[in-house]
Amino acid sequence: MKTLLSVKNLKVNFYTSAGTVKAVDGISFEIAKKEIFALVGESGCGKSTTALAIMRLIPYPGKITEGSIVFENKNLLNASEDEMAKIRGKKISMIFQNPLTSLNPVYRVGDQVAEAIVLDNIPKKAAWNKVIELFKGVKIPDAEERVYSYPHELSGGMRQRVMIGMMISREPSLIIADEPTTALDVTIQAQIIKLLSELRDTLETSILLITHDFGVVAELADRIAVMYAGKIVEMGDVYQIFENPLHPYTGMLIDALPRITKREGRLKEIPGSVPNLVNPPLGCRFHPRCPLKKEICKMKEPSLVEIEKGHFVACHLYGG
């Protein structure tokens, strides 16, 4: 498949009074056209920072210090701010995890979506009609009436649908979905997952899915990269990762998934927490929490190696 986005050796640092936070430390991955690619890991692993780096929206005191982000054969790190302004929303759009904070509370949701559409020199009347069609497309009932609603008048699921409608209104090539189902109950989560999958098929867009929830990943993703403490520790297609997780961290994340029956026993937890990235552990960053660690894990950082076609892991258990 043709590559749409290629991220190579990306590094993002935050310069704080406590020291330099290595939030993203040399990660590489590619996303093909029409592919759903998931970045998975606990909070603090660098997933959202990676997304903001792709959009060139790293807040102060952060800075992209190394690497390349090639989108449609153009390195975004060399693009001017004017060029990035034309790419954001039009070519790459982003769905945030809390739609209530992303929508302006004093404007009708229809007006907010139409505002994005008129940027493409579409007349206001035509833009308004397109908003109604978009709302229908993202399964908002009574779309002709909902366009006149304010954000607080809509449920969390409806607000997320409005945000998705806004993000696809200019038909982007890549949608970045940052924890799009986190604030929703399980029934609405399932509907949003189905909607994103349908949008990939109908609009032929690619999706970068950022989540900590392996359940969502199993339903939606084609390929997965597992992040831990600013690094990718395992990457492969969804079947490889679920059927044969190689990195201990990946296996523990999957084991932490809720089971259908009580017979499975209590939920398993991963002891400890993500390390302070101002002063991360030497060697493998996961070794303080890893039940399978060896002496070499404490001294030498493993490299990402290909164990089978398309399946990569950074772990000394596999010669990394």
PyMOL commands that set and color helices and strands:
alter all, ss='L'
color gray80, all
select helices_A, chain A and resi 47-54+76-78+81-87+99-102+109-120+124-137+143-146+151-153+156-168+186-203+214-220+238-243+248-255+262-264+287-289+295-298+316-318
alter helices_A, ss='H'
color red, helices_A
select strands_A, chain A and resi 3-16+19-32+36-40+62-71+74-75+92-95+174-178+206-211+223-228+231-237+305-308+311-313
alter strands_A, ss='S'
color yellow, strands_A
deselect
rebuild
show_as cartoon
